[in-house]
């Protein structure tokens, strides 16, 4: 599972505000803040984490690494074209 810090970093790569991510992921703004603060997530927030991840991936973010070395990066234009 990705972390709140990865969500925050992905947002920064796209220059999205928390509100922009909440709108694109169709979740409450307060849930975005809770996810990014990495508090223990309730089941509903885990679903919202998946929605946020999907929205960020659709915008070109790639989540990389593992629990020991998590990260994010933007897909290349070539990678974006190949997924269309």
PyMOL Python script that loads the backbone (N, CA, C, O; Angstrom):
from pymol import cmd

cmd.read_pdbstr("""\
ATOM      1  N   UNK A   1       0.847  -1.178   0.000  1.00  0.00           N
ATOM      2  CA  UNK A   1       0.000   0.000   0.000  1.00  0.00           C
ATOM      3  C   UNK A   1       0.892   1.241   0.000  1.00  0.00           C
ATOM      4  O   UNK A   1       1.918   1.288   0.678  1.00  0.00           O
ATOM      5  N   UNK A   2       0.477   2.237  -0.773  1.00  0.00           N
ATOM      6  CA  UNK A   2       1.263   3.468  -0.829  1.00  0.00           C
ATOM      7  C   UNK A   2       1.054   4.273   0.451  1.00  0.00           C
ATOM      8  O   UNK A   2       0.116   4.026   1.209  1.00  0.00           O
ATOM      9  N   UNK A   3       1.931   5.226   0.674  1.00  0.00           N
ATOM     10  CA  UNK A   3       1.897   6.008   1.916  1.00  0.00           C
ATOM     11  C   UNK A   3       1.339   7.409   1.676  1.00  0.00           C
ATOM     12  O   UNK A   3       1.224   7.874   0.542  1.00  0.00           O
ATOM     13  N   UNK A   4       0.999   8.061   2.781  1.00  0.00           N
ATOM     14  CA  UNK A   4       0.533   9.439   2.712  1.00  0.00           C
ATOM     15  C   UNK A   4       1.590  10.373   2.154  1.00  0.00           C
ATOM     16  O   UNK A   4       1.273  11.331   1.449  1.00  0.00           O
ATOM     17  N   UNK A   5       2.844  10.094   2.470  1.00  0.00           N
ATOM     18  CA  UNK A   5       3.915  10.954   1.945  1.00  0.00           C
ATOM     19  C   UNK A   5       4.048  10.801   0.433  1.00  0.00           C
ATOM     20  O   UNK A   5       4.407  11.757  -0.254  1.00  0.00           O
ATOM     21  N   UNK A   6       3.764   9.611  -0.091  1.00  0.00           N
ATOM     22  CA  UNK A   6       3.782   9.429  -1.547  1.00  0.00           C
ATOM     23  C   UNK A   6       2.638  10.205  -2.202  1.00  0.00           C
ATOM     24  O   UNK A   6       2.816  10.792  -3.270  1.00  0.00           O
ATOM     25  N   UNK A   7       1.474  10.207  -1.569  1.00  0.00           N
ATOM     26  CA  UNK A   7       0.348  10.985  -2.090  1.00  0.00           C
ATOM     27  C   UNK A   7       0.714  12.465  -2.124  1.00  0.00           C
ATOM     28  O   UNK A   7       0.478  13.144  -3.123  1.00  0.00           O
ATOM     29  N   UNK A   8       1.286  12.958  -1.038  1.00  0.00           N
ATOM     30  CA  UNK A   8       1.688  14.368  -0.948  1.00  0.00           C
ATOM     31  C   UNK A   8       2.739  14.697  -2.009  1.00  0.00           C
ATOM     32  O   UNK A   8       2.662  15.744  -2.653  1.00  0.00           O
ATOM     33  N   UNK A   9       3.716  13.812  -2.194  1.00  0.00           N
ATOM     34  CA  UNK A   9       4.761  14.042  -3.195  1.00  0.00           C
ATOM     35  C   UNK A   9       4.190  14.010  -4.607  1.00  0.00           C
ATOM     36  O   UNK A   9       4.588  14.804  -5.459  1.00  0.00           O
ATOM     37  N   UNK A  10       3.264  13.099  -4.854  1.00  0.00           N
ATOM     38  CA  UNK A  10       2.641  13.004  -6.174  1.00  0.00           C
ATOM     39  C   UNK A  10       1.859  14.274  -6.485  1.00  0.00           C
ATOM     40  O   UNK A  10       1.904  14.785  -7.604  1.00  0.00           O
ATOM     41  N   UNK A  11       1.150  14.772  -5.497  1.00  0.00           N
ATOM     42  CA  UNK A  11       0.422  16.031  -5.676  1.00  0.00           C
ATOM     43  C   UNK A  11       1.376  17.157  -6.027  1.00  0.00           C
ATOM     44  O   UNK A  11       1.088  17.983  -6.893  1.00  0.00           O
ATOM     45  N   UNK A  12       2.521  17.183  -5.344  1.00  0.00           N
ATOM     46  CA  UNK A  12       3.511  18.234  -5.594  1.00  0.00           C
ATOM     47  C   UNK A  12       4.057  18.148  -7.018  1.00  0.00           C
ATOM     48  O   UNK A  12       4.258  19.173  -7.670  1.00  0.00           O
ATOM     49  N   UNK A  13       4.295  16.933  -7.499  1.00  0.00           N
ATOM     50  CA  UNK A  13       4.780  16.780  -8.872  1.00  0.00           C
ATOM     51  C   UNK A  13       3.801  17.372  -9.882  1.00  0.00           C
ATOM     52  O   UNK A  13       4.206  17.969 -10.880  1.00  0.00           O
ATOM     53  N   UNK A  14       2.525  17.199  -9.614  1.00  0.00           N
ATOM     54  CA  UNK A  14       1.489  17.700 -10.521  1.00  0.00           C
ATOM     55  C   UNK A  14       1.071  19.135 -10.225  1.00  0.00           C
ATOM     56  O   UNK A  14       0.303  19.738 -10.974  1.00  0.00           O
ATOM     57  N   UNK A  15       1.592  19.677  -9.111  1.00  0.00           N
ATOM     58  CA  UNK A  15       1.231  21.020  -8.650  1.00  0.00           C
ATOM     59  C   UNK A  15      -0.273  21.123  -8.366  1.00  0.00           C
ATOM     60  O   UNK A  15      -0.926  22.115  -8.689  1.00  0.00           O
ATOM     61  N   UNK A  16      -0.787  20.067  -7.754  1.00  0.00           N
ATOM     62  CA  UNK A  16      -2.194  20.030  -7.355  1.00  0.00           C
ATOM     63  C   UNK A  16      -2.310  20.411  -5.893  1.00  0.00           C
ATOM     64  O   UNK A  16      -1.451  20.065  -5.082  1.00  0.00           O
ATOM     65  N   UNK A  17      -3.363  21.117  -5.562  1.00  0.00           N
ATOM     66  CA  UNK A  17      -3.697  21.388  -4.170  1.00  0.00           C
ATOM     67  C   UNK A  17      -4.445  20.173  -3.615  1.00  0.00           C
ATOM     68  O   UNK A  17      -4.910  19.327  -4.379  1.00  0.00           O
ATOM     69  N   UNK A  18      -4.561  20.086  -2.284  1.00  0.00           N
ATOM     70  CA  UNK A  18      -5.374  18.999  -1.728  1.00  0.00           C
ATOM     71  C   UNK A  18      -6.808  19.020  -2.268  1.00  0.00           C
ATOM     72  O   UNK A  18      -7.399  17.969  -2.514  1.00  0.00           O
ATOM     73  N   UNK A  19      -7.359  20.217  -2.448  1.00  0.00           N
ATOM     74  CA  UNK A  19      -8.719  20.351  -2.981  1.00  0.00           C
ATOM     75  C   UNK A  19      -8.812  19.780  -4.399  1.00  0.00           C
ATOM     76  O   UNK A  19      -9.785  19.103  -4.731  1.00  0.00           O
ATOM     77  N   UNK A  20      -7.816  20.046  -5.224  1.00  0.00           N
ATOM     78  CA  UNK A  20      -7.818  19.523  -6.595  1.00  0.00           C
ATOM     79  C   UNK A  20      -7.818  17.999  -6.594  1.00  0.00           C
ATOM     80  O   UNK A  20      -8.543  17.372  -7.366  1.00  0.00           O
ATOM     81  N   UNK A  21      -7.002  17.406  -5.724  1.00  0.00           N
ATOM     82  CA  UNK A  21      -6.969  15.942  -5.645  1.00  0.00           C
ATOM     83  C   UNK A  21      -8.298  15.407  -5.139  1.00  0.00           C
ATOM     84  O   UNK A  21      -8.814  14.425  -5.673  1.00  0.00           O
ATOM     85  N   UNK A  22      -8.853  16.037  -4.123  1.00  0.00           N
ATOM     86  CA  UNK A  22     -10.143  15.590  -3.585  1.00  0.00           C
ATOM     87  C   UNK A  22     -11.215  15.618  -4.675  1.00  0.00           C
ATOM     88  O   UNK A  22     -12.007  14.684  -4.796  1.00  0.00           O
ATOM     89  N   UNK A  23     -11.237  16.686  -5.460  1.00  0.00           N
ATOM     90  CA  UNK A  23     -12.226  16.792  -6.535  1.00  0.00           C
ATOM     91  C   UNK A  23     -12.028  15.713  -7.595  1.00  0.00           C
ATOM     92  O   UNK A  23     -12.988  15.079  -8.032  1.00  0.00           O
ATOM     93  N   UNK A  24     -10.783  15.511  -8.002  1.00  0.00           N
ATOM     94  CA  UNK A  24     -10.504  14.523  -9.056  1.00  0.00           C
ATOM     95  C   UNK A  24     -10.715  13.088  -8.585  1.00  0.00           C
ATOM     96  O   UNK A  24     -11.059  12.212  -9.379  1.00  0.00           O
ATOM     97  N   UNK A  25     -10.508  12.850  -7.291  1.00  0.00           N
ATOM     98  CA  UNK A  25     -10.679  11.507  -6.735  1.00  0.00           C
ATOM     99  C   UNK A  25     -12.092  11.286  -6.196  1.00  0.00           C
ATOM    100  O   UNK A  25     -12.444  10.175  -5.798  1.00  0.00           O
ATOM    101  N   UNK A  26     -12.893  12.342  -6.186  1.00  0.00           N
ATOM    102  CA  UNK A  26     -14.269  12.290  -5.682  1.00  0.00           C
ATOM    103  C   UNK A  26     -14.321  11.812  -4.227  1.00  0.00           C
ATOM    104  O   UNK A  26     -15.106  10.935  -3.867  1.00  0.00           O
ATOM    105  N   UNK A  27     -13.459  12.418  -3.406  1.00  0.00           N
ATOM    106  CA  UNK A  27     -13.440  12.118  -1.970  1.00  0.00           C
ATOM    107  C   UNK A  27     -13.479  13.432  -1.196  1.00  0.00           C
ATOM    108  O   UNK A  27     -13.265  14.503  -1.764  1.00  0.00           O
ATOM    109  N   UNK A  28     -13.751  13.341   0.097  1.00  0.00           N
ATOM    110  CA  UNK A  28     -13.791  14.526   0.952  1.00  0.00           C
ATOM    111  C   UNK A  28     -12.384  15.082   1.154  1.00  0.00           C
ATOM    112  O   UNK A  28     -11.412  14.334   1.261  1.00  0.00           O
ATOM    113  N   UNK A  29     -12.300  16.385   1.201  1.00  0.00           N
ATOM    114  CA  UNK A  29     -11.017  17.052   1.441  1.00  0.00           C
ATOM    115  C   UNK A  29     -10.413  16.600   2.766  1.00  0.00           C
ATOM    116  O   UNK A  29      -9.201  16.404   2.855  1.00  0.00           O
ATOM    117  N   UNK A  30     -11.231  16.435   3.783  1.00  0.00           N
ATOM    118  CA  UNK A  30     -10.720  15.999   5.084  1.00  0.00           C
ATOM    119  C   UNK A  30     -10.071  14.619   5.000  1.00  0.00           C
ATOM    120  O   UNK A  30      -9.131  14.332   5.742  1.00  0.00           O
ATOM    121  N   UNK A  31     -10.561  13.764   4.106  1.00  0.00           N
ATOM    122  CA  UNK A  31      -9.947  12.446   3.934  1.00  0.00           C
ATOM    123  C   UNK A  31      -8.577  12.549   3.266  1.00  0.00           C
ATOM    124  O   UNK A  31      -7.671  11.776   3.580  1.00  0.00           O
ATOM    125  N   UNK A  32      -8.426  13.493   2.357  1.00  0.00           N
ATOM    126  CA  UNK A  32      -7.106  13.713   1.737  1.00  0.00           C
ATOM    127  C   UNK A  32      -6.112  14.128   2.819  1.00  0.00           C
ATOM    128  O   UNK A  32      -4.998  13.606   2.876  1.00  0.00           O
ATOM    129  N   UNK A  33      -6.513  15.063   3.674  1.00  0.00           N
ATOM    130  CA  UNK A  33      -5.625  15.477   4.765  1.00  0.00           C
ATOM    131  C   UNK A  33      -5.290  14.303   5.688  1.00  0.00           C
ATOM    132  O   UNK A  33      -4.137  14.145   6.090  1.00  0.00           O
ATOM    133  N   UNK A  34      -6.271  13.494   6.021  1.00  0.00           N
ATOM    134  CA  UNK A  34      -6.038  12.343   6.903  1.00  0.00           C
ATOM    135  C   UNK A  34      -5.083  11.348   6.258  1.00  0.00           C
ATOM    136  O   UNK A  34      -4.194  10.816   6.924  1.00  0.00           O
ATOM    137  N   UNK A  35      -5.261  11.097   4.979  1.00  0.00           N
ATOM    138  CA  UNK A  35      -4.382  10.171   4.262  1.00  0.00           C
ATOM    139  C   UNK A  35      -2.952  10.698   4.261  1.00  0.00           C
ATOM    140  O   UNK A  35      -2.012   9.956   4.550  1.00  0.00           O
ATOM    141  N   UNK A  36      -2.788  11.977   3.936  1.00  0.00           N
ATOM    142  CA  UNK A  36      -1.454  12.562   3.849  1.00  0.00           C
ATOM    143  C   UNK A  36      -0.759  12.646   5.199  1.00  0.00           C
ATOM    144  O   UNK A  36       0.470  12.620   5.264  1.00  0.00           O
ATOM    145  N   UNK A  37      -1.518  12.745   6.259  1.00  0.00           N
ATOM    146  CA  UNK A  37      -0.922  12.789   7.593  1.00  0.00           C
ATOM    147  C   UNK A  37      -0.534  11.401   8.072  1.00  0.00           C
ATOM    148  O   UNK A  37       0.057  11.253   9.141  1.00  0.00           O
ATOM    149  N   UNK A  38      -0.861  10.392   7.292  1.00  0.00           N
ATOM    150  CA  UNK A  38      -0.491   9.003   7.566  1.00  0.00           C
ATOM    151  C   UNK A  38      -1.010   8.492   8.899  1.00  0.00           C
ATOM    152  O   UNK A  38      -0.381   7.646   9.535  1.00  0.00           O
ATOM    153  N   UNK A  39      -2.141   9.001   9.312  1.00  0.00           N
ATOM    154  CA  UNK A  39      -2.773   8.423  10.488  1.00  0.00           C
ATOM    155  C   UNK A  39      -3.275   7.030  10.131  1.00  0.00           C
ATOM    156  O   UNK A  39      -3.367   6.668   8.958  1.00  0.00           O
ATOM    157  N   UNK A  40      -3.587   6.282  11.127  1.00  0.00           N
ATOM    158  CA  UNK A  40      -4.157   4.960  10.880  1.00  0.00           C
ATOM    159  C   UNK A  40      -5.465   5.142  10.115  1.00  0.00           C
ATOM    160  O   UNK A  40      -6.350   5.880  10.549  1.00  0.00           O
ATOM    161  N   UNK A  41      -5.577   4.473   8.993  1.00  0.00           N
ATOM    162  CA  UNK A  41      -6.718   4.696   8.118  1.00  0.00           C
ATOM    163  C   UNK A  41      -7.883   3.767   8.437  1.00  0.00           C
ATOM    164  O   UNK A  41      -7.712   2.562   8.621  1.00  0.00           O
ATOM    165  N   UNK A  42      -9.051   4.353   8.496  1.00  0.00           N
ATOM    166  CA  UNK A  42     -10.279   3.573   8.641  1.00  0.00           C
ATOM    167  C   UNK A  42     -10.572   2.899   7.302  1.00  0.00           C
ATOM    168  O   UNK A  42     -10.040   3.326   6.278  1.00  0.00           O
ATOM    169  N   UNK A  43     -11.399   1.863   7.286  1.00  0.00           N
ATOM    170  CA  UNK A  43     -11.707   1.181   6.012  1.00  0.00           C
ATOM    171  C   UNK A  43     -12.162   2.129   4.897  1.00  0.00           C
ATOM    172  O   UNK A  43     -11.742   1.972   3.750  1.00  0.00           O
ATOM    173  N   UNK A  44     -13.011   3.105   5.215  1.00  0.00           N
ATOM    174  CA  UNK A  44     -13.469   4.054   4.194  1.00  0.00           C
ATOM    175  C   UNK A  44     -12.299   4.867   3.648  1.00  0.00           C
ATOM    176  O   UNK A  44     -12.242   5.158   2.453  1.00  0.00           O
ATOM    177  N   UNK A  45     -11.368   5.231   4.527  1.00  0.00           N
ATOM    178  CA  UNK A  45     -10.224   6.014   4.070  1.00  0.00           C
ATOM    179  C   UNK A  45      -9.286   5.182   3.199  1.00  0.00           C
ATOM    180  O   UNK A  45      -8.612   5.724   2.323  1.00  0.00           O
ATOM    181  N   UNK A  46      -9.239   3.874   3.432  1.00  0.00           N
ATOM    182  CA  UNK A  46      -8.436   3.018   2.548  1.00  0.00           C
ATOM    183  C   UNK A  46      -9.016   3.032   1.139  1.00  0.00           C
ATOM    184  O   UNK A  46      -8.279   3.044   0.153  1.00  0.00           O
ATOM    185  N   UNK A  47     -10.334   3.030   1.058  1.00  0.00           N
ATOM    186  CA  UNK A  47     -10.986   3.137  -0.250  1.00  0.00           C
ATOM    187  C   UNK A  47     -10.678   4.491  -0.884  1.00  0.00           C
ATOM    188  O   UNK A  47     -10.447   4.581  -2.090  1.00  0.00           O
ATOM    189  N   UNK A  48     -10.678   5.537  -0.069  1.00  0.00           N
ATOM    190  CA  UNK A  48     -10.361   6.867  -0.578  1.00  0.00           C
ATOM    191  C   UNK A  48      -8.905   6.971  -0.995  1.00  0.00           C
ATOM    192  O   UNK A  48      -8.584   7.687  -1.945  1.00  0.00           O
ATOM    193  N   UNK A  49      -8.026   6.275  -0.309  1.00  0.00           N
ATOM    194  CA  UNK A  49      -6.621   6.225  -0.705  1.00  0.00           C
ATOM    195  C   UNK A  49      -6.506   5.618  -2.102  1.00  0.00           C
ATOM    196  O   UNK A  49      -5.759   6.122  -2.941  1.00  0.00           O
ATOM    197  N   UNK A  50      -7.237   4.547  -2.350  1.00  0.00           N
ATOM    198  CA  UNK A  50      -7.217   3.915  -3.670  1.00  0.00           C
ATOM    199  C   UNK A  50      -7.764   4.869  -4.729  1.00  0.00           C
ATOM    200  O   UNK A  50      -7.241   4.920  -5.842  1.00  0.00           O
ATOM    201  N   UNK A  51      -8.802   5.619  -4.398  1.00  0.00           N
ATOM    202  CA  UNK A  51      -9.362   6.599  -5.346  1.00  0.00           C
ATOM    203  C   UNK A  51      -8.348   7.703  -5.647  1.00  0.00           C
ATOM    204  O   UNK A  51      -8.197   8.120  -6.796  1.00  0.00           O
ATOM    205  N   UNK A  52      -7.661   8.168  -4.613  1.00  0.00           N
ATOM    206  CA  UNK A  52      -6.641   9.201  -4.804  1.00  0.00           C
ATOM    207  C   UNK A  52      -5.495   8.664  -5.653  1.00  0.00           C
ATOM    208  O   UNK A  52      -5.005   9.350  -6.550  1.00  0.00           O
ATOM    209  N   UNK A  53      -5.075   7.451  -5.372  1.00  0.00           N
ATOM    210  CA  UNK A  53      -4.006   6.835  -6.154  1.00  0.00           C
ATOM    211  C   UNK A  53      -4.423   6.718  -7.616  1.00  0.00           C
ATOM    212  O   UNK A  53      -3.633   7.033  -8.506  1.00  0.00           O
ATOM    213  N   UNK A  54      -5.634   6.277  -7.875  1.00  0.00           N
ATOM    214  CA  UNK A  54      -6.114   6.146  -9.254  1.00  0.00           C
ATOM    215  C   UNK A  54      -6.152   7.482  -9.970  1.00  0.00           C
ATOM    216  O   UNK A  54      -5.784   7.566 -11.142  1.00  0.00           O
ATOM    217  N   UNK A  55      -6.591   8.530  -9.285  1.00  0.00           N
ATOM    218  CA  UNK A  55      -6.643   9.861  -9.895  1.00  0.00           C
ATOM    219  C   UNK A  55      -5.240  10.360 -10.241  1.00  0.00           C
ATOM    220  O   UNK A  55      -5.025  10.935 -11.308  1.00  0.00           O
ATOM    221  N   UNK A  56      -4.297  10.138  -9.339  1.00  0.00           N
ATOM    222  CA  UNK A  56      -2.916  10.577  -9.580  1.00  0.00           C
ATOM    223  C   UNK A  56      -2.271   9.771 -10.709  1.00  0.00           C
ATOM    224  O   UNK A  56      -1.558  10.328 -11.544  1.00  0.00           O
ATOM    225  N   UNK A  57      -2.520   8.480 -10.733  1.00  0.00           N
ATOM    226  CA  UNK A  57      -1.973   7.650 -11.810  1.00  0.00           C
ATOM    227  C   UNK A  57      -2.563   8.039 -13.163  1.00  0.00           C
ATOM    228  O   UNK A  57      -1.857   8.027 -14.171  1.00  0.00           O
ATOM    229  N   UNK A  58      -3.836   8.379 -13.194  1.00  0.00           N
ATOM    230  CA  UNK A  58      -4.473   8.811 -14.446  1.00  0.00           C
ATOM    231  C   UNK A  58      -3.861  10.115 -14.950  1.00  0.00           C
ATOM    232  O   UNK A  58      -3.865  10.386 -16.151  1.00  0.00           O
ATOM    233  N   UNK A  59      -3.339  10.914 -14.033  1.00  0.00           N
ATOM    234  CA  UNK A  59      -2.702  12.181 -14.407  1.00  0.00           C
ATOM    235  C   UNK A  59      -1.231  12.011 -14.769  1.00  0.00           C
ATOM    236  O   UNK A  59      -0.571  12.980 -15.145  1.00  0.00           O
ATOM    237  N   UNK A  60      -0.706  10.778 -14.660  1.00  0.00           N
ATOM    238  CA  UNK A  60       0.665  10.533 -15.092  1.00  0.00           C
ATOM    239  C   UNK A  60       1.667  10.229 -14.009  1.00  0.00           C
ATOM    240  O   UNK A  60       2.865  10.162 -14.286  1.00  0.00           O
ATOM    241  N   UNK A  61       1.222  10.043 -12.792  1.00  0.00           N
ATOM    242  CA  UNK A  61       2.133   9.715 -11.693  1.00  0.00           C
ATOM    243  C   UNK A  61       2.331   8.208 -11.634  1.00  0.00           C
ATOM    244  O   UNK A  61       1.400   7.433 -11.853  1.00  0.00           O
ATOM    245  N   UNK A  62       3.544   7.816 -11.339  1.00  0.00           N
ATOM    246  CA  UNK A  62       3.866   6.402 -11.146  1.00  0.00           C
ATOM    247  C   UNK A  62       4.406   6.235  -9.730  1.00  0.00           C
ATOM    248  O   UNK A  62       5.340   6.926  -9.324  1.00  0.00           O
ATOM    249  N   UNK A  63       3.811   5.317  -8.991  1.00  0.00           N
ATOM    250  CA  UNK A  63       4.280   5.024  -7.629  1.00  0.00           C
ATOM    251  C   UNK A  63       5.324   3.925  -7.729  1.00  0.00           C
ATOM    252  O   UNK A  63       5.077   2.873  -8.319  1.00  0.00           O
ATOM    253  N   UNK A  64       6.494   4.174  -7.150  1.00  0.00           N
ATOM    254  CA  UNK A  64       7.613   3.239  -7.291  1.00  0.00           C
ATOM    255  C   UNK A  64       8.161   2.855  -5.927  1.00  0.00           C
ATOM    256  O   UNK A  64       7.812   3.442  -4.902  1.00  0.00           O
ATOM    257  N   UNK A  65       9.013   1.870  -5.944  1.00  0.00           N
ATOM    258  CA  UNK A  65       9.678   1.444  -4.718  1.00  0.00           C
ATOM    259  C   UNK A  65       8.840   0.469  -3.923  1.00  0.00           C
ATOM    260  O   UNK A  65       7.881  -0.118  -4.426  1.00  0.00           O
ATOM    261  N   UNK A  66       9.222   0.311  -2.680  1.00  0.00           N
ATOM    262  CA  UNK A  66       8.518  -0.585  -1.766  1.00  0.00           C
ATOM    263  C   UNK A  66       8.396   0.109  -0.420  1.00  0.00           C
ATOM    264  O   UNK A  66       8.667   1.305  -0.316  1.00  0.00           O
ATOM    265  N   UNK A  67       7.997  -0.614   0.599  1.00  0.00           N
ATOM    266  CA  UNK A  67       7.783   0.017   1.910  1.00  0.00           C
ATOM    267  C   UNK A  67       9.084   0.540   2.515  1.00  0.00           C
ATOM    268  O   UNK A  67       9.047   1.392   3.403  1.00  0.00           O
ATOM    269  N   UNK A  68      10.229   0.047   2.051  1.00  0.00           N
ATOM    270  CA  UNK A  68      11.523   0.507   2.569  1.00  0.00           C
ATOM    271  C   UNK A  68      12.061   1.712   1.813  1.00  0.00           C
ATOM    272  O   UNK A  68      12.814   2.511   2.369  1.00  0.00           O
ATOM    273  N   UNK A  69      11.684   1.846   0.563  1.00  0.00           N
ATOM    274  CA  UNK A  69      12.156   2.961  -0.255  1.00  0.00           C
ATOM    275  C   UNK A  69      11.043   3.417  -1.197  1.00  0.00           C
ATOM    276  O   UNK A  69      11.146   3.237  -2.411  1.00  0.00           O
ATOM    277  N   UNK A  70       9.968   4.013  -0.640  1.00  0.00           N
ATOM    278  CA  UNK A  70       8.854   4.450  -1.487  1.00  0.00           C
ATOM    279  C   UNK A  70       9.199   5.706  -2.257  1.00  0.00           C
ATOM    280  O   UNK A  70      10.036   6.499  -1.825  1.00  0.00           O
ATOM    281  N   UNK A  71       8.558   5.886  -3.392  1.00  0.00           N
ATOM    282  CA  UNK A  71       8.788   7.080  -4.186  1.00  0.00           C
ATOM    283  C   UNK A  71       7.696   7.296  -5.215  1.00  0.00           C
ATOM    284  O   UNK A  71       6.770   6.495  -5.342  1.00  0.00           O
ATOM    285  N   UNK A  72       7.821   8.387  -5.943  1.00  0.00           N
ATOM    286  CA  UNK A  72       6.908   8.713  -7.035  1.00  0.00           C
ATOM    287  C   UNK A  72       7.720   9.334  -8.155  1.00  0.00           C
ATOM    288  O   UNK A  72       8.790   9.901  -7.932  1.00  0.00           O
ATOM    289  N   UNK A  73       7.192   9.217  -9.359  1.00  0.00           N
ATOM    290  CA  UNK A  73       7.793   9.905 -10.503  1.00  0.00           C
ATOM    291  C   UNK A  73       6.707  10.095 -11.547  1.00  0.00           C
ATOM    292  O   UNK A  73       5.667   9.438 -11.511  1.00  0.00           O
ATOM    293  N   UNK A  74       6.966  11.003 -12.476  1.00  0.00           N
ATOM    294  CA  UNK A  74       6.044  11.215 -13.574  1.00  0.00           C
ATOM    295  C   UNK A  74       6.384  10.255 -14.702  1.00  0.00           C
ATOM    296  O   UNK A  74       7.555  10.009 -14.989  1.00  0.00           O
ATOM    297  N   UNK A  75       5.367   9.724 -15.330  1.00  0.00           N
ATOM    298  CA  UNK A  75       5.586   8.869 -16.491  1.00  0.00           C
ATOM    299  C   UNK A  75       6.110   9.726 -17.631  1.00  0.00           C
ATOM    300  O   UNK A  75       5.826  10.922 -17.702  1.00  0.00           O
ATOM    301  N   UNK A  76       6.867   9.114 -18.511  1.00  0.00           N
ATOM    302  CA  UNK A  76       7.344   9.828 -19.690  1.00  0.00           C
ATOM    303  C   UNK A  76       6.191   9.984 -20.672  1.00  0.00           C
ATOM    304  O   UNK A  76       5.175   9.298 -20.561  1.00  0.00           O
ATOM    305  N   UNK A  77       6.351  10.866 -21.609  1.00  0.00           N
ATOM    306  CA  UNK A  77       5.303  11.047 -22.625  1.00  0.00           C
ATOM    307  C   UNK A  77       5.086   9.762 -23.407  1.00  0.00           C
ATOM    308  O   UNK A  77       3.958   9.444 -23.784  1.00  0.00           O
ATOM    309  N   UNK A  78       6.149   9.031 -23.650  1.00  0.00           N
ATOM    310  CA  UNK A  78       6.040   7.765 -24.367  1.00  0.00           C
ATOM    311  C   UNK A  78       5.196   6.777 -23.563  1.00  0.00           C
ATOM    312  O   UNK A  78       4.340   6.092 -24.123  1.00  0.00           O
ATOM    313  N   UNK A  79       5.433   6.702 -22.266  1.00  0.00           N
ATOM    314  CA  UNK A  79       4.651   5.810 -21.405  1.00  0.00           C
ATOM    315  C   UNK A  79       3.185   6.224 -21.385  1.00  0.00           C
ATOM    316  O   UNK A  79       2.294   5.374 -21.381  1.00  0.00           O
ATOM    317  N   UNK A  80       2.937   7.533 -21.372  1.00  0.00           N
ATOM    318  CA  UNK A  80       1.564   8.023 -21.353  1.00  0.00           C
ATOM    319  C   UNK A  80       0.841   7.671 -22.653  1.00  0.00           C
ATOM    320  O   UNK A  80      -0.326   7.279 -22.625  1.00  0.00           O
ATOM    321  N   UNK A  81       1.521   7.808 -23.782  1.00  0.00           N
ATOM    322  CA  UNK A  81       0.905   7.478 -25.072  1.00  0.00           C
ATOM    323  C   UNK A  81       0.616   6.000 -25.195  1.00  0.00           C
ATOM    324  O   UNK A  81      -0.391   5.612 -25.787  1.00  0.00           O
ATOM    325  N   UNK A  82       1.499   5.156 -24.635  1.00  0.00           N
ATOM    326  CA  UNK A  82       1.307   3.726 -24.775  1.00  0.00           C
ATOM    327  C   UNK A  82       0.149   3.203 -23.934  1.00  0.00           C
ATOM    328  O   UNK A  82      -0.334   2.097 -24.178  1.00  0.00           O
ATOM    329  N   UNK A  83      -0.305   3.973 -22.951  1.00  0.00           N
ATOM    330  CA  UNK A  83      -1.429   3.541 -22.135  1.00  0.00           C
ATOM    331  C   UNK A  83      -2.770   3.986 -22.696  1.00  0.00           C
ATOM    332  O   UNK A  83      -3.820   3.579 -22.200  1.00  0.00           O
ATOM    333  N   UNK A  84      -2.737   4.812 -23.718  1.00  0.00           N
ATOM    334  CA  UNK A  84      -4.004   5.297 -24.303  1.00  0.00           C
ATOM    335  C   UNK A  84      -4.612   4.288 -25.225  1.00  0.00           C
ATOM    336  O   UNK A  84      -5.673   4.535 -25.798  1.00  0.00           O
TER     337      UNK A  84
END
""", "prot")
cmd.dss("prot")
cmd.show_as("cartoon", "prot")
cmd.util.cbc("prot")
cmd.orient("prot")
